[in-house]
Structures are given as structure tokens and as C-alpha cells.
């Protein structure tokens, strides 16, 4: 079996395109000798692992919508899961100017609207740090942040001027703090977030739970 | 630390492990990007431990991905990997149909050559759990491959 597996997986290699993309990223960063401007790459990398759950009725008709986040621009896409339920995702586009966080000397800073906020001693694996700010058009942005200064995660959710949740995205948000934050904000996707975070013991169960959640949202829509 | 050299040496190992978790090429590639970005941010790794570090981070990132509540809809994976022979395509299909926990263990054991103890440490499960998963995965593979007409009689190790 070892030989068969060897012969098989020898043929499974990273695509040239991906190889070039990552190599370029590494090369450019090496030249700059600092890591602070790589938010774009980070967000791009996690875009696939990130989900934005949306009220299907709000977006199904257009099939695409732009959401402005503090962390950049999110484009909403819709699709269908194998079981026929409707799903949505956010592709994030960000730029270095949108860097929300800065890590320095073991400390983590949030670039808040009123200046930098030192989060280092305020982060926890269980309790969320929630930051909110309002845009000129009445949209309110909420950041749920947790983990540690070295290994932090966050999620951003947006509520429009009418108080309707529009969507969100997350980065490295897998801790208890994320569940707690979703509950505190009373996000309509809190159940899904909880299932996803709890899915650690059985990855496949987490995916199944997601599909069921989507089905129920779809039927409500 | 020459990250580009490390990338060139281990990129495929990282990709394959991520692929075994995600069963999606775009998602596996995204995970690879995240992993090597983390490598850039890592101040230093003990020489000789680069692969172990990468595999550990890849496993963690892949698990994080599976916990997230977004999964892409993708084309069947076996149609996207240009495998040369029919028997390879059948074996790949069956391996990819194993449960995630079985699939990853099979890959690490048979392809990467890790011991059951090393796999246990990497995946944060007991050595016994690794052995059990391997055994069940082998049984399932043998059964499915025989049913599909794959010649397992000559494979010995099944």
C-alpha cells in the first residue's frame, strides 16, 4: 500500500500558479524585512475559510452585493450546496491601509477610530473583546476579538442603519470567545458559529450542521 | 532562515496535507498561503525542525478551516487532479472518500512515513487512536477498492 500511496501522491502537487503566488509573497516580504503590511495576503488566504452568513432574502435576488467592512471590501456570492440549500460567502479585498491590527514586541494594537488601542492585556480565550464604531451612513461595525496577542482572532459583523445585520467575516476565530461574542451581539448566525466552533471533535459533523442551518435559513427566506 | 528555500522544499507536503483535510484544491492552496505566511512571521525555527513545524501548523490551520462554517462547493476532486492511470484515480477517489480523520492518518503514515507515535503527537490524539484509524481505513479501502474492481490482491499491505 505504501508504494501505491507514494505513486499516487507524488502526482498531487501544488499548482504552478499557487506556487508563484506564494513565492512572490515570500520574496517581497523578505525584501521589506517586516511583516506588518501583509494583511492583504492574510485575508486573501483565509477568505475561503471564512464565512459570511446572510439573510438570504436580502441578497438572493442580486446574486452579488458589496459590503464595506473596517477590514476592507467584501463581495457577497451565492451558491447552492449539494442538498439544495442556499449558501453565501464573502470574498474579502483589503489593502495595507486597512490593517486593523498591529503586532509589536509581543503586544497587539487595534487601530480604532480614535487611535490605537492596546489589546494585549484585554484578550482572553473565553471572553470576547467587542469593539464597535459607527460610519457616517449609520452603519455600525462590530469587532469580536479574542485569543492572545500572539495568536489572536477576530470577526467583523455589520449592521445597517435600520439595525439589520448585513453579514460579516472572521479570521482565526475558533475560540470560546467567538461564541460568547456572537451571543452577546445576538447575531442571527450565533447558532452556526457555535456549531462551527464546537465542531473541533468531529469536523464532518460541523459541516453537516452548517448545511442544516442553511436549509433552515433558506426556508425562512 | 531562508523561507523561500523551505517553501520550495516542503510546499507539496504542506499542500497534500491540507488537501487531505479539505478535499478542495482552492481551499488547500489558501491554507498553504496562510501556513507560509505564518512561517514568515515566525522569528526562528530550530534547524531541522522546519518540516515538523510546517506540518503541525498545516494540521492546525486545516482543522480551523473545517471548524469554520463555510465550505466551498467544488468540482469532484478526483476530476481536478491530473492522475495518469485509472487505478490511481480509483485509489485517490477512495482515499478521499474516507472520513477526514482516517484520510489524514493514512496519508501521514503511508506517504509521509511518520510513525503512529509521531502522527499521534502531530494530530494530538493517542497512538492507539492512530492505530485504530489506520486499521479501519485499510479495511474500508480494501472493501471499496475490491468492489470497484481495483486489484488489491497484489497489493499485499491491504
Interface residues (C-beta under 8 A of the other chain):
Chain A: X1 X2 X4 X5 X6 X7 X8 X9 X11 X12 X13 X14 X15 X18 X19 X21 X22 X23 X25 X26 X27 X29 X30 X35 X38 X41 X42 X44 X45 X46 X47 X48 X49 X50 X51 X52 X53 X79 X80 X81 X82 X87 X89 X170 X172 X174 X189 X192 X193 X195 X196 X197 X199 X200 X203 X204 X206 X207 X210 X213
Chain B: X3 X4 X7 X8 X11 X12 X15 X16 X19 X21 X24 X25 X26 X27 X29 X30 X31 X32 X33 X34 X36 X37 X40 X41 X63 X64 X65 X66 X67 X68 X69 X70 X71 X72 X73 X81 X82 X83 X84 X88 X91 X92 X95 X99 X100 X101 X106 X107 X110 X111 X138 X141 X155 X156 X157 X158
